[in-house]
Amino acid sequence: MVQQIDAPLREDVRLLGNLLGETLKEHAGQDLFNQIEQIRALSKGARDGQIEAEKQLEALFLSLEDAEILPLTRAFSHFLNFANIAEQYHVVRSRRQAESDPEQPSPNVLEPLFEKFKNQQISSTELYQQICELNIELVLTAHPTEVSRRTLIQKYDGINDCLSQFDQQKLTPKQRDQVLKQLKQLVSSAWQTDEIRQHRPTPVDEAKWGFTTIEQSLWHAVPEFIRNLDELTQAHCAQALPMNIAPIRFASWMGGDRDGNPNVTHTVTQEVLWLSRWKAADLYLRDIEDLRWELSIQTCSDELKQALGADHAEPYREYLRETRQRLSLTRDWLAHQLQGKISDIDPAQTIRHKDELLAPLLLCHRSLVDCHLPEIANGRLLDFIYRVNCFGIELLKLDIRQESGRHRQAVAAITEYLGLGNFETWTEQAKQNFLLQELQSKRPLLPKHLNDTQDNLIEHPDVQEVFATMRMLAEQPQASLGAYIISMAEHPSDVLSVLLLQKEAGIQHPLRVVPLFETLKDLDGAASTMNTLLSMYWYKQHIQGKHEVMIGYSDSAKDAGFMSANWAQYRAQEQLTAIAKQHGIQLTLFHGRGGSISRGGAPTQQALFSQPPGSISGAIRVTEQGEMIRFKFGLPQIAQQNLEIYTAATLEATLLPPPEPKQQWRDLMHRMTELSVQVYRQTVRDNPHFVQYLRTVTPELELQMLPLGSRPAKRKVTGGIESLRAIPWVFAWTQIRLMLPAWLGTGAAINQVIQQGDKALLDEMLTEWPYFQTLIDMLEMVLSKSDRHIALYYEAHLTDDESLKALGVELRQRLHDAVQTLLSIKGESKLLSSNDVLDQAMKVRKPYLLPLHLLQAELMKRRRGYLATRQAEHTPVDHALMVSIAGIAAGLRNTG
């Protein structure tokens, strides 16, 4: 069965590879094609252990002229991207096959889960209520790991469409030839397109990229997902879902995340907010045109006749005319705002709340049902209603994120102006007392004339920007805004400061303030901070029984290593859940996850089910970032599948939570993480050669020239590891296949407890504890993508420093030991013994990844040689180096 399923995938990969080969012959010449085939054959030999083949590869690459390297890196990068397209489409094909074969299990993970609920005595009433109360929000972020240009992504979508057409049985030979011709045109067009952006994207560009994902995929996936959920609910609970159901909604950080990104200003955020509403109005306008075309129905209810005020031959079309006009005026008004023009449109004529759009749609639905036309009522009209419930009139709610120090600085400017001293120097208790007093005061803290930027109070540009952002937020419709995230939150005063700044700016409906606990120290103190806040009478009244807390994965892992950070995140969630329960507060945990495991990446269902019992109580927020947005939501069918997975994971974790970990398991985790963080920090912080090794052997410095995202690679221009952002930190180690952030310290810790005789307890944890199972599975996945031999090649090629080489020997030995320890705990002889899909995927990729790694090492050496001998910002090999970085990222599908 596996071979039957895999055969079409292999055929697709072969087809795309052959078309790329034909394109290379036609547009780059037979010589380049022959050279690529030679390299591919040598790479396969090297993959199979032929040492001589790798030596021949190295000699070949050393002999290349600069100009000869770029087409090679491009060819191998394209193949890896085409393999990704084929794999992504294969998911769609497999789902379609499963749906059409009654002998196969349902591809919808909710179906077996509903059966499991029934077997576990979960009543249909309880299940129905939980489905109706689901509150899942996926937050799209533009972290700089999406290396593919939007232009290329659109071509890749076209290739996917062609693969889909080939699967249709009724194509005539002529039609197949036409699809093949179109496919070849797309492959050729992709080859002729520069895969590297000429300019770093702006925050507005990033936001538009997010809008594209909604327009091309989620706009179609969401209604289909809810229809399927409704059918399942009716089958298992004997009730239809309510019309206002929206189990999953979407938010964004694109254009709102100003933490460490000076390019996100209040004017940029305003532009993104207007753009988001404009895109929503544009999409709804298209929908209502289609809907009016469909609703040529003549019969209607008395309620609709009354709303029209007169009989009409086509009542639905006539009734929706005004809504269409208001949507058109809304889009035009927003276009004027974006263009900086004074609009003559009365804002009262525009649609300013989703109920204004929903009301006429619901009336049409009621009328069609009353007229015994449910098949029409529940067609395109119902899809429209589902979209409005999910996307609102804002498309995406925009979160605002800023670092806690900026708020302290802004409040300090106020206290100094008022002659009260420097807020930043006060004790925590003094800060809290002042903030609470001012939050409860009915008078403004400052006179209104202080909006004048010439005033001494706000001469500092950072303080000016905080105040300007708050004033801009005060002007926005409430529905457009999500949470206000405080990164690097440490104390209760960090939360109260943001509330005071919102009050002072006159924000009528304050954004909910969400502290983000990131470092190991902050995670350990999170429960204490929240307990202090929730013990404040005024604060508890303010939040009205609900609170959100964000758990950071990136900085804690960079700070303490994967295992220690992971356990700290688990404990923090447990403690926060207990504190919320103690205070009678409904807690929503916001998981700041990324694609790599050191940033919380894991298969969704496994990741959510492995959280502490009770921490997911029908509500969760999760970031989806960079390339993971495209992999999970880039195609409507895959998006639908991932929406089902999120729903299933949240329902299961809520209704059938995992067991409480035994005290013995906790004690062992504590011992392991203490050792893990010690080993990690001894290497990363205490070894005097570590930073130099990172910047010499990995492309960490070169990554900064790749125009991936709008945000700088460092929070501060100067500084070492502590100032480096977590994403390029992970990205750099991934490029050389050392994968250090994911395993350093972890393998040593597990090995030590095995040596101390605790193997049986580890086996028990691996069998009975979902949290530990997930931790080990993710470790295995990332270790399977590591390659000591490739890491050694970079080192040998890029440094002669004996101190760095000694450190390299130590790191590779630790990696080897981590692999052996993992195999020991799993009782397996090789990695991925139980994951054939990933194992095969990596084997297919290796002959294309190996040349890119060897070429990248050579390009790094040449680039550094150029920079050492000339005063120049750019070198002749920059482009090829950037392509190699993008190609390796595509091949591994884990960047940051």
N, C-alpha and C positions, 0 to 999 in steps of 0.2 A: 504493500500500500504506500509506504514512504517513497519507494522508487517511482511509482506512478505519479505521485504528487510532485516530486522533485523534477521529473523529466521535463515538463513544460517550462519550469524555471531555467533549467540548463539550456533549453532551446532558445529562450528569450535572451539569455546572456550571450550565447553563441551568435545569435542573429545580430544583436547590437554591436558585438565585437567585430563581426565580419563587415558590417556597414561602415564602422569606423575605419577598418582597414582599407576598404574601397575609397573612402573619402581621403585618407592619407595618400594613397597612390595618386589620386586625381589632383589633389590640391597641394601636396607637399613633396611628391615625387617618389619614384620606386626605391631610390636609395634609402630614404628615411624609413619607408615601410620595411625594407629588408633589415635595416639596422634594428628596428623595434622588434621584429620577429627573432633576430639573433639574441637580443637582450632578454626577450621573454623566455626563450629556450634555456638560456644560461640561468635565469632566475628560477625556473622550474627545477633545474639540476641542483642549484644551491638549496632550494627548499627541501629537496630529497637527500641532502647531506653531501653533495659533491663539492669538496673544498676547492678543487681546481676551477670549477665553474664560477665561484665567487671571485677568485683571483683574476680570472679573465674579465669579469665585469668591472672590477676596480681598475684594471689596466686600461680598459676601453674608455671609461669615464675620465681618467686622468689625461687621456690623449685628445679629448674633445676641445674644440675652440669654444669660447663663450657663447657665440651665436648659435652653435649647434645644440646647446643644452636645452634651450627653451622649448623647441618642438617636442623633444623627448619627454620633458616633464609634463607638457600639456597632454600628450598622447596617453600616458599612463594615468594621469588624473582623470581624463575623460572616461577611460575604461572603468575606473572605480565608481565614478558617478553613474555610469550606465548600469553597472551591477546593482547599485542602490535602487535605481528606478525599477529594474526587473524584480528585485526582491520585494519592493513596496507594492508593485502591482500583483505579485504572486499572493500576497495577503488577501487582496481583493478577490482574485480568482478562486482561492481556496474557500473563501467565505461563500462565494456564489455557488461553488460545487456542493458545499455542505448544505446550503439552503435548498438545492434542487434534488438532493438525494435523501429520501426519508430514512435510509439505513444509517446515515451518518448522524452523529450527535449534533445538536443545534450549535451554530457558531456564536449565538447570542449567549454570553455568560450568565445573563439573568435567568434564563430558563432552568438550567440545573440548580441554580441558587434558590429559586422559588420552590422547587421540589425539596431541596434540603431544608428550607424553612418549615415546610409542611411536615417532613419527617421529624424535625426537632420540636414539634408542637408549638410553633409560632402561629398564633391564630390569624385568620384572614383579616380580622378587624385591626389587630395590631400592625400587621404588615401594611395594610392600606393606609392607616394613619401615618406610618413612618414614611411611606412613599410621598404622601402629600406634604409632609413637613421637611422633606429633603432640602438642604441648603448648601449646595456645592458651588463654589466659585473658583474658576480657573483664571489665573492672572497672567496675561501674556507679557513677557519682559523681553527687552532687546539686548540682553547680555551678548557681548561680542563673540559669539561662537558660530553664528550663521555665516559660513564662509562663501556660500553661493550667492551670486548676484540675482536680483529679482528677474532680470532679463533672461538669464539662463534657466531659472526655476520655471518660467512660463514655457520655455522650450521643452523642459523635462516633462511638464504636464502634458504637452502635446505628444511626446513620445509614449507616455502612459496611455493616452487615448488610443493611439495606434495599436498598442499591444492589446488593448481591450477589444478593438474592432476585429483583430485577428482571431479572437476566441469565439466570434459569432459564427455559428454553423452555416448560416444561410448566405454567406458571401459568395458571389459568383467569382470565377477565376479573374474576370476583368476587375471586379471590385477589390479583390485581394491585391492585384498588381497596383491598383491606385493607392491602396493603403501603404504598400511597400514603398512606392514612389514618394509618398508623403513622409514616411518614416526616414527615408534616406535624405530627403530635403532637410528635415529637422536635425539629423545627426550632422549633416554638412554645415547647417547654419550654426549649430553649437560649436563646431570646430572653428568656424570663422569669427566667433564672438570672443572677445577678451574676457576671461573668467575672473579677472581681478578688477575691482572698481578703480576708477581713475582718482576718485576723491573719497575721503572718509565720509560716511553718511551722516547727515544731520539728525538730531532727535526727531524732526518732522518726517524725514525720510523713513526712519525706523517705525514711526507711527503709521505711515502709509502702508508699510510692509505688513503690519498687523491687520489693517483694514482689508488688505488683499486676501489674507487668509480667511477672514469672515465672508467676504463677498464670493470667493470662488469655491469655498468648501463648507464652512459651518452654516451659512445661510440655507444650504440645502440639507445638511446633515441633521440639524436640530429638529425640524418638524418630523422627519422620518423616525428619528430616535424616540420622540415623544409618542408618535403613533404606535410604534412597536411596544413601548412601555405600557401604553393604555390597553392594548390588546392583551398583554400578559396579565395586567392587573385585573381586567374583566374576567379572564379565564380563572385566575386563582382567588380573587376576592369578590367576584360577582358584583363589582361596582366599576363604573367608568370614572376616569380621573376628572377632577373639576376643570372647567375651561381655563382657569387662571394658572394652571400648573406651569412651573418653571423650575424643575429640579436642579438644573445646571445653568448658571449665568457666567458672564465673562467680564473681566476687568482688565486694566492695562497699567503698566508702569512707563510705557513709551511716551516720552514728553512730560512725564511727571516725576521721574526719578532724578533728583538733582544731587544725590549723595556722591560727592567726588567728581561731579560732571559739571564744570562751569558753563558748558554749552546749553544746559537746560535752565533758561531764565523764565521770569514771569510772562514775558511776551511770547516765548516759545510755547509755554504751557497753554496760554490763551489761544494761540493759533491751533494747537492740537485739539483742544476742546471744541472749537468751532468746526474744525475739519471732521471730527468724529460725528457731530450732529449733522453736518452737511451730507456725509456719506450715508448716514441712516435715512435721512429724508430722501436722498437719491434712490436708495434701494427700495424704500417703501413706495415711492412714486412709480417705479417700474412694476412693482407688485400690484398696485391699485389699477394701473392701466390694464394689466392682464386680467385682473379680477372683473373689471367692468366689461371687458370683452366677453368673458364667460357668462356673466349674470344678465343674460338677455331675457330672463324669466319674466313672464307677464303677471303671474299670480303672486300676491303678497298678503300679509296679515293686516288686520285693522290697525295695529300699532304702527306699522310702517306707513300705511296710508295717512294716518294722522300726523306722523312726523313730516311727510311730504306736503301735507296741507291740501292736496288735490289728487285726483286720479291721474295716472300716467301709464302709457302703453308699456314702458320698460321701467318699472318703479325702482329697481335696485340700481340701475345705471344712473338714473336721475338723482337718487338719494345720495350716492357716493360722489356725485359731481363736486359738491362743496368740499368734501374731504380731500379729493384730488387737488382742488384749487388751493386749499390751505397748505397741503404738502409742497406744492409748487412755490407758493409764497415763502414758506419756511426755507426751502432750499435757496431761493433767490436772496432772501434777507441775510442768510449765513454767508452766501457768496460775496455780498457787499461788505460784510464785516471782514472777511478774509482779504478782500482787495483794498481795504482801508477807505471805502467809499461811504458817504452819508446816504443811507437808504431812505426812500420815500414810502417804504412799506411800513404800515402800522404793526408793531410787534404783537398787538392783540389779535391780529389776523393770522398769526403763525401758530403752529402747534407747539405748546410749551410743556405739555404733560402727556404721558402715554395714555391716560384715560380719555383724552380728547380724540385720540386715534382709535382706541379700543371700542368706545361706545357705539359708533356707527357700525362697526364690524359685528359686534355682538347682537345689535338689533337686526341686522340682515340675517345672521345665523338663526336667531329665534324665529324670524318670519319664515325662513325656508323650512325649518323643522315643523312649525305650525301648519304649513301648507303641504306637509307630507313629502318633503323633498330632502330627506336627510343625506342622501348620497351626494347631493350638490352642496348642502350645508357643510358636510364634513370632507370636502375636497380642498380646492385651492384656498377657499375662505378660511378654513380651520388652520391651514398652514400659516396663513397670514397672522391669525390670532396668536398662534404659538410663538411666532417670531417676535411679535410686539411684547409678549410676556417675557421673553428671554432677553431681547436686545434693547427694549425700551426705545425712547426717541434719541438716546445718546449713543447707541451702538455698543460702546464699552464705557463702563465707569472708570474714571481716571483716578488712580491712587497718587498721592503726593508722598515723596520720600525725601527726608533731609536728615543730616547727621546732628546728633544731640548738641554738639558743641556750638553749632550755629544758633540754636535757640537760646542757649545760655548767654552767648555773646550779645544777642538782641535784647534779652531782658536786662543784661548788665548795662547796656547803653541807656535803657530807660531809668534804671535806679541811679545811675550816675547823673543823668540829666536832672532828676528830682532831688539830687543832693543826698541820697540815701547810702552812697558808697557803691562798691563794685560787687554786684550780685555773685559773680563767679568765685569770689573769695569767701563767701559766707559758708557756714556749716550747712549740712543737708537739712537739719531741723529748721534753721532760720529761713532757708529758701522755701521750705514747705509752708511755714507760717505766713510768710509774705504773700506767696502765690494764692493760698486759700483765702486770705483776707481780701485780696484784690478781686478774686473770682466771685466772691459773694457781695462785693460792693456794687451799688447801683450806678455809681458815677464812673465816667471814663477815667482812665489813669493819666492820659495825656491830652492836652488841648489839640483841637483838630488842625490848627495851622502847622503842626509838625509834619504834615504830609509834604511840606515844602522840603525838597531834598537839599536845600542850602543850609538847613538848620544844623547846628553842631552835633545834635543827637545822632544823625544818620549820615555823617560824612564818610564813615567806613563803607566801602562798596558791598561787603558781605552783609552788613546790617541793613543797608538800603534794600538789598535784594530780598531778604527775609520779609521785611515790611511790605514791599511791593507785591510779593507773592500772596501774602495774606489779604491785601486789599483786592487783588485780582480774584481770589477765591470767593470773596464776599459778593462779587457781581455775578457768580455763576448759578444756573438753576441747580437746585439740590440734587436732582436725579443724575446730573453729569459727574458728580464726584463720589469717590469711594472712601478709602481710609487715608488717614494721615499717618505714615509710618515713620517712626523715629529710629534710625539706625544707631548703633553703638549706645543703646539705652542702658543706663546703669541704675538710676535712682528714681524714686517717685517724682521728684521735682522735674525730671525730664518730661514727664507726661503733663504735669500741671503747667509747665512753661508754655507748651504748645496750646493748651486750652486758653491761657491768658492772652497769648498773641492773637488767637482767633477772636476772642471776645473784644479785644482792643480794636481789631480791624472791622468789627461790626458784622461778622458772619452770622446771619440769622439762624441758620441750621448748622451748627458746628460739625465738622467732619469728625467721625469717631477716631480717637487717637490710639494708635497701636504701637506699643513698644516692641522693638526688635532686639532680642537677646542673642548675641552672636558669639562672643568669645567664651572660653571655658569658664572664666571667672563670672561673667555676666549670666551664663546659663545656670550656674550653681546658685547665683543670688536672685534668680528670676522670681521664685516663689515668695521670698521675703519681701521683695519690692512690691509685688502684687498684693500681698497680704496687708502691707502698710497702706496702699492706696484704697483697698476695699474696706479698710477699717475706718476711713474718713467718712463721716456722715454726709457731708456735702457731695463728695465724689460718688458715693454709692447712689445717692438720689439722682445725680446727673446722668449716670450710665443706664438707668432704668432697667436693671436686671440682666444686661448683656455686656459682654466684654470680649475683645479679640486680642490675642497675643501672638506675635510672630516668632518662630523658631528659626534661627539662622544656621545654615549648614556650612557655608563657604568658609567664613573666617574662623569658626571654631575648629574646623579640620586643619586649616593652615596653621592655626595656633598650637594645636595639641596632637594632631594626627588623627587618622580615620577612626580607629577603634575608640579612643578616649572621647573624641567629640561625639561619636554616635551614642555612646553610653550616657554622656552628659545630656544629650538631647532627649533621650528616653526618660531619664530621671526628672529632668525639668518638666516634661509633659505630665508625668505622674503627679509631681508635686503641685503643678498649676491646676490640674484637674481636681485634686483634693482640696486646694484652697478655694476654688470656685464653688465646689459643692458645699464647703463649710459656710460660705457667705451667701449661699442661695443664688449664685450667679450662673447664667447660661454662658459657657465658655466656648468660643470658636478658636481653634488653633490654626494658624496660618503658617504653612510649611514653605520655607524659602529654598526649594529644591532646584538642583540643576541636572545636567545630563550625566556627568561623571559620578561615580559612587562616592567620592570624597565630598561631593556637593549634594548628597542625598539621593542621587539617581538610582532607581531600581524599578523593575516592572510595577506598574501602578497598584495592581491588586495585592501583590506580595508586600509592597511598601506600606500600604495603608493597614493591611491586616496585622502587620507586625508592630503597629503602634501600641502603646500601653492600653489595657482594657479601660473603657470609659472615656478615653481622650477624644474619640470621634463619636459624638452623640447626634448623628444626623446632620452635622454641620462641619464643613471643612473648607479651607482655602488653600490653594496650592499654586505656586508659580510654575509656569511652563515657559522655558526660555530658549532663545536662539534656535539652533537647528532642530531641537526636539519639537518645536511647534510644527515644523514642516513634516517631520517623521510621523507625528501623531495626528495632525489635523490638516495635512496638505491636500488630501483627497477626500471627497465626501464619504465614501464607503469606510475608509480607515478612520475618519473622524467619528462617524457613527459608532464604530466598534469601540473606540476609546471612550466615548461618552457612556456607553453601556458598561465598560469596565469600571469607570469612576463610580457610576451608580451602584454597581454590584459590590464594589469594595467598601463603599460607605455604608450600604445597607448591612452587609455582613458584619463589619466591625461594630455597628450599632446594636444589631439584634442578636448576634452570636459572637461576642467579643472573645479574644484569645484569653487563655488562662492567666491568672496572676503568677508571676515568676516566683519560684520557691526561694526561700532565704539563702539556701546553699548556692543557687545560681547567681543570685545577687552578689554574694560574697566572692565568688570566683570571678565574676565580671569586674568587681572592684579591684581585686588583686591584679588581674590582667591589664586593666586600664592604667593602673598606677605604673606598672612596668613599661607599658606601651608608650605613655607620654614621656617617661624618663628617657627611653631609647630614642624616641623621635626628637626630643629637644636637644639631647646630647649631640645628635648629628646636625640638625638644622640650625640650632642657635650657638652651640658651643664649639663646633669644629671651625677653626679659623679659616679653613680653605673652602667651606661649603658654598658661600655666595659666589666666590670666584669660579668654582666648578659649575654652578648653575649657569653663570653668564658666559662661560667658555665652551662648555660641552653641549648645552641645549641652545635652541634658537630664541631664548627669552628676550634678548636685546633686539633680535630681528623681528620678533612678533610685533614690536611697537611700530614698525613701519607698515605693517599690513593694515589697510583701512577697513577693519572689520566693523567696529561700532563707533558711536559718537563719543564714547567715554574714554578718557585717558587710561593707560595701563596701570598707572599708579595714582593713589590718592594724593600723594605729595610728589613734587618733582624730584626731591632728594630723598634718600633713605634706602634701606636694604629690604630684607624679606618682609619685615613688618609693614612696610608701606606698599608692597606689591599687592595688586588685587588678586583675589583667589582664583579668578578665571585664567588669566595668563600664567599664573603659577602652575595650575594643573595642565594647561595647554602645552607649556614648554616641556614638561616631563613626558607627556603623551607623545610628542613628536619624535623623541628619541627612544620610545618604547620602554622606558625605565619605570613609568607609572608610579613613581615614588610616593606621592601623597596618599595613595590608596592602601599601601601595605607597610610602609616603614613603621616599625614598632609593633605592628599587629602580629606578624609572624613570630617575632621573638617572644612576645608575651604568651601566645598560645603554646609555643614550644616549651617554655619554662614550666608551665603548669602540667604539661604532659610528663616532663621529666620528674616533676614532683609527685607523680602518681595519680593525677586527676583525670586521666583519659576517660574513665567510666562516667564521670560526672559530665564531661564535655559531650560524650555520646548521648547522654540523657537529654542535655540541653538541645542538642542538634535534632533529636527526635521529637521532643515535646514542646519546644518553645519557638513559636513563629519568629520572634525577634531575632534569636540567635541563628535560626535557619537562614533568614534573609541576609544577615551580616556575612555568613560564610558563603552563601551563594554569590553575593555581589563580589566578595573577595576573589572567588574562583573565576568569575567572569573577567575581572580586570587583570588578574595574573595570566589568564589565557592569552591576553592581548600584549603582554609584556614580552620582551625578547632581549636577553642579556647580550647576545652576540651582536645585535644591531647597536645597542648602547655602547658596547666596547668599540665598535667601528667609528662612531662619532668621536669618542675620546681619543683613540689612536690617531685619527685624522686631524684633530683640532688642537691638541696640546702635547708638548714635550715636558711639561712641568711634572717632576717626580712626585711632588706633594699632591697634585690633583690626581695623578694616576693611582697613587696609594689609596686615596679616598674612593676612586672609581672601583678598585678591587674590592674594597670593603662594602660598597653599595651593592655591587653585583652578587657578592657572596650572600649578603642579607636577602636579596631577592631570591636567590637559589634556595636558601634555607626556608624562606616563606612558602615557596612552592612545595618543598618537601613536607613541611609541617601541615599544609593544607591537605595534601594527598594522604598523609597519615591520619588526620582527623576524619576524613571522608572514607578512608579504607579503599582508595582507588589507586590505580597504577599510572593514570595520566589525567590531565585536566580535561574537563568537559566530557567525561565518560557518559554522563547522563544528559548531555545537551548537544545532540547531534547537529541540530540546526545551526547553532553558533559555531561549532567545530568545523562544519563543512564550509560555512561562510568565510571563516578565516583562512581555510586552506585555499579556497578559490582566489582570495585577495592577495595571498602572499607573493606570487610571482609578479604582481603589479606594484605592491607596496615596497618590496625590497629595492628595486631600481630607484624609486623615489627617495628612499632613505639614503642610499649611497650617493645619489646625485645631490641631495640636500646638504650632506656633509661636505661635499666638494664645493658646492656653491657658497656655503658659509665661510669656508677657508679662503676662497677667492675674494669674496666681498671684504673680508677683514684685511686681506692683503692690499686691496685697492685703497681702503680707508686709511691704512697705515702709511701709504706713500703719497697720498694726494689729499688736499683740502677740499673735499666734495661731500655733498649730502647724499648723492645718488651714485650708483656704480652700474657697470654694464650687465651685471648678473642679478640685479634686484628683482626684475620681473620674474625670471625663472625661479628664484628662491621663493617668492610669494606663491607661485603656482604649486611648488612642491609642498609648501605648508598647507595650502587648501586641499591638495590631493591626498595627503596623508590623513588629514582630518576627515575627509569624505570616506576614505578606506576604512578607518577605525570606527567611525560613527560615534565617537566619544571625544569631545574636544575639551570643554571646560564645564 
